């Protein structure tokens, strides 16, 4: 693989990126990706998260462009990748390579609830051994770091300015149709509407894998595929019946019985501490409604 440059003179070789959704994890980005994939006015790659601007920039614009080869004339093309908002190199590359007229969208969730959801997902994916406060804090500190929005959002505001649009996960939960309309308008600068697009249902349903050992082995395979740039193949595997077979998810999905998460929620709130107020203050500059919807540890 070519060396990984910080920023290259490659903007002319890139597909014309009309929008990017750059975060946050466990805040509705998979729902957003599925919605945009269903909306005929947009094209997103079949593999959510190409990770081009952070992990795979050294592969060059031809590799990135290959993910958009199936876009039809007239569609607005873009990507959903929930990691970009945390990586300053990715932000620099986006500023350099993506047209300054293209909207940048970030979806945020109340910090404690977002951290708790990431911890629970990590446990279900067998990344975390137990849903206990000590295990989560020791084994996945990213749960907490990624909820410290005050460390990341000011950079996004500074670098992207007026083209940054902040949406809220809580709006998605309260009114999926209204959120879909917000998302379509944000990604297209008002050019593409919701139309009759089918709304996604519950995504990433909670289900412990039938075999943790098989899940860990599959994770190694996925990591190897990612290292060689096979994001499209990873996307195909995730969309295949293999996922349903591995997790034993029925037609409606199901929730595995969970331990009492009260102690874990309290520990996450304690770890975030003063960050909760600071994060709310930063986000409120763009979305004042968070002061009404974000209270300490609130949210689903």
N, C-alpha and C positions, 0 to 999 in steps of 0.2 A: 504494500500500500504506500502511496506517496507520503512524504512528510506532511505533518499537519500544520499548515501555516496559520498565523493569527487572522489575517485578512488578506485576501488576494484580489487581483484585478479581474474579477470573473463575473461581475454583475450582468454584463451583456450576454453571457452564456447561460444564465439561469433562466428557468421558466419565469414568466411574469407572475410574480406572487401578488395576488390581489388582497390577501389577508393572512394573518397568522393568529392562532390562539395559543398562547405560550404558558398557560398555567391556570390554576394550581392543581396538583394531584389531589384526588379525593374531594374534588369540588365541582364535579359535573362535566369534566372534559370528555369522558368517554360518551356520555349522553350527547354532548355537543357534536362530537365527531359523527355519531350515528345519525343525528338529525341532519347535519350538512350533507352526509352521504345520501340520505333519502331525498333531499331537496334538489330537484333537477337544475336549479339555477347555479349550483355550486359543484365543484369537483374537489374531493380530498382523496389522498392516496388510500389504497385498500389496507395499508398498514398504518394504523394510528401511531404517531411518534416515529418519524424517520430518524430523528436525532441528528439530522444533517449539520445544523449549526453548532452543535456541541461535540458529539462523539465522532461524526463521520465527515467533517469538513474537508479533511485531507483527501477524501476520495474524489473530490472535484465535482464541478457542476454537471458533468454528463451523468454521473451516478444519481445525483439529486433529480435531474430532469427526467430520468427514466421512470420515476414514480408518478409522473404526470402525463405519461404518454397516451393514456386513454381518455384524457379530457376532450370533451366535444366543443366545437366552435360556439362561442357565446357564453360558455360557463365561466364563472369566476373561480380561479384556482387558489388553493391555500392549504395550510397544514395545521393540524392540532398536535402540539407536543408540549406536555405539561412541565418539562424540565427547563425549558429555555429561560424562564423568568429568574432562575437562580444562578445562572452562569454568565458572568460578565463578558467572557470571550464570545459567547453566543450572541449576546446583546450587541456587542461591537460589530460582529459579522452581519447581523440583521440590519443594523443602521447603515452599514456600507453597501450591502448587496440588495436589499429589498427597497423598492421605490418608496420615496417619502410620502407618497399619497396613499399607500396601502395601510388600512387599519390594523392595529395591534390590539388584540383582545385578551384580557385576563379575567378569569372567573375565580372569585375568592369565596371562602366559607369561614364562618366563625372559627377562630383559631383553635380552641380546645376541641370542638367537635371534629374539625378537620384532622387534627393530630390523632384523636381517638379512632376515627375511621381508618386512617393509615395503619395504626397499630393493629386494628382488628383484621384488616386486609393482609397485613404481613403475617399474622398468625394463621389465617386461612390458607395462605400461600406457602406455609411452612418456613417462612423466613425468621419468625420469632417463635421461641419454644413454648411460651406460655403468655396468656393475657394477664400478667401480674405487673404491678408497677415497676418492680425492680428489673424484671426481664425485659420489658419494653424499653425502659430508659437505657439499659446497658447494651441491648442488642440492636436497637434501631434508633439512635439519637436523631436521625433525620426526621422522625415524627415530630419532634419539637422544633428543630431548626427551620423546617419548611413552613411552620406556622408563625414565625417571627416576621410578619409582613413589613414591619417598620425597617427591617434591614434590606429589603429588596424593592419595595414599591417606590420609594423616593428615586431610586436609580431609573426605574421604568418611566416615571413622570419626567425626569430630567432628560433622558435620551429620546423619548418618543413624543413628548409634548402633547399637542392637541389630538394627535391620532391615536393615543392610548384610550381604550374604552374599558372600564371596569364593570363587570357584571357580577351579580351575587347569586350564589348557590341557593340561598334562602328563597329568592324569587322563583327559581326553578321548582322548588318543592311546593311552594304556595300556589303557583299558577304556571304549569308547564307550557301551555299555549302562549301565554303572555311572554314568558321567557324566550320561547322559540322565535317569536316576532322580534324581540329585542336583539337576539343573536343574529337573525337574518339581516336586520337593518344595520347592525354594527359591522358585520363582515362585508357588506356590500355598499356601505355608505348610503343606504336607502334605495339602492338600485334593484334589489331582489327582495320580493316579499315572501311571506310564508306560504301563500297559495293553499293547496290542499295536501301539503306534505304530511305524511304519517308521522306522528310523534313516537319516539322510542319509548319502550316501557322501562321497567327496572333493568339497569345494566350492572354487570359485575355482582350478581346475586351472591349472598353469603353462603358458601358451601365448602366444608372441609373436604379435601381430596380423599378419595377412597383409600389411597396409599400415600403416606407422607414420603416414603422412600422413592416411589415412582415420581412423585412431584419434584423432589429434589434432583433426581436424575434428569428429568425433563428440563428443569431450570438450567442445568449445566449445558444441555444441548442448545437451548435458546440462547444462552450467553455466547456459546461458540458461533452460532449462526449470526449473532449481532456483530461479533468481532470481524467477521468476513463480509459484513455489509448486506446480509440477506434479510432485510427488513420486510420485503414483500412476502417471502416465504413464511416468516414468523406470523405475519398478519393472516395468511391463508390457514396456518395451523390453528390459530386462535379461533377462527371462524368455522372450523371443521367440526364434525361430530366427535373428534377426539376429546375436545374440552368437556362435552356433555358426558362422555363415557368416563373420563377421569374424575369428574366431580359428582357424577350421579345426580345431575340436575334434571328434574322432571319438566313437563311443559311449562309450568309456572315458576320454576325455581323453588328453592326452599331455604329456610334459615336453620342452621344448626343451633341446638341449644347452646347458649353462651353463659359464661360465668357472670356474676354480678360485676358490672363495669363501673360501679360507683367509686370504688377505691382508685381505680386507674384514672377515671376522669378527674378526680380530686388531685391526684399526683401530677397529672399533666397540667392542670390549672396552676398548681404550685410551681412547677418547673418554668412555666411561661411567665408567671409573676407579673411584674410591671409591664412586660411586653404586651399584655392584653390591651391595656389602655393606650399604649403608644401605637400599636397596630391599628386600633380603631380610629384614633385621631388621624393617622396618615390616610387611611382609606376614605374617611369621612370628607376629606377635601374634594374627592371626586364623587362620592356617593354618600351624601349626608344621612340617608335613611339607615345606614348601618348603626347609628346611635340608638335607633329604635329596635332593630332586629338582632343586634349583637350585644348580649350581656354575658357575663363570665360563665363559660361552660354551657351556654344555651345552644339550642339547635338539635336537630336529629342526629 
